[in-house]
Amino acid sequence: MDHVDALRSELLSAVTEAGDLAGLEGVRVAALGRKGRVTQLMKGLGTMSPEERKQAGAALNALKSEVASAIELRKAELSQADIDARLMAERVDVSLPARPEREGFIHPISQTIDEVVAIFGEMGFTVAEGPDIEDDWHNFTALNMPLEHPARQEHDTFYLPSAAEGERMVLRTHTSPVQIRTMQAEKPPIRIIVPGRAYRCDSDATHSPMFHQVEGLLVDRATHMGHLKGCLIEFCRTYFGVDDLPVRFRPSYFPFTEPSAEVDIGATREGGEFRIGHGDEWLEILGSGMVNPAVLENCGIDSTVYQGFAFGMGLERIAMLKYGIPDIRTFFESDLRWLRHFGFVPLDIPSLVTGTG
């Protein structure tokens, strides 16, 4: 069996020394092909006695398996090296402008975020961000949401597996946790908006498991409901481009605001055409209210000195209303035809200078 051990050493060395896939394939054919060295030795088993055939067959089968495994391992290494080399050779400069024949388009959600940021930016709000994965305290408890609140139930919320200490993390159900983190980290006055993704177990023509929200928070010594109303009326009229757009506030309930109000805007279907503006219909577009004193206290802010207002709205909803998009699911289908129809040219970006278009 010394010749088998010598052959094993020789073939494994050849596998290791193969510098590319073509060379490795040559080693495989020379060892395991129809006329390969191991194959020829196995063909000679028929001339041996039963005892010799048993011993030699086991040794050759072990050699064949070992060489085949070594070849597969080396093939994976060379394939990865080949991919790395191609990636280095085929690098693309992503800072280059798009080719004229491949004009890109801004997604309506990106455009809407830019519009909202531009409007509230003119009012002095700054953009704040936070993690998509939150703990229970930031997402629910700090916002004065009781343990029995429906939003805490698994049929409404995406929970992650329990951590080692037993705490379950959650995909944030709103962007409000960023308000909590901001109030913990900064001292009033605070004036922020929070655009970002949120996640809830819901899916139909007007709901998506992942969607976008923008929330606003203002905390100061003399903030009152009149400031909230003025801010939101100005936003609605600017965003929808209707100077005298009817806006109404209806009493509502949210655990994190008191008093709370839902905001409606006027609309009409006169003549069979849906339009935002004066009419006989109302559309609910956002929720708002004065920050509940309990929420301020949870964040270490003295509610006897400071008060504030907060609001939140779905970006897909206001985009659908403004641009006539009937189904929320089309925002996420990656259909280029849809994007060419509803998309925006790259240079048409709202800003504090150019406005919202």
Secondary structure, DSSP 8 states (H G I E B T S, - for coil): -HHHHHHHHHHHHHHHH--SHHHHHHHHHHHHSTT-HHHHHHHGGGGS-HHHHHHHHHHHHHHHHHHHHHHHHHHHHHHHHHHHHHHHHT---TTS---GGG---B-HHHHHHHHHHHHHHHTT-EE----SEE-HHHHTGGGT--TT-GGGSTTTS-EEEE-TTS-EEEE-SSSHHHHHHHHHHS-S-EEEEEEEEEE-S--BTTB-SEEEEEEEEEEESS--HHHHHHHHHHHHHHHHT-TT--EEEEEEEETTEEEEEEEEEEEE-GGG--EESSSSEEEEEEEEEEE-HHHHHHTT--TTT-EEEEEEEEHHHHHHHHHT---GGGGGS--HHHHHHH-B-TT---BTTTB--
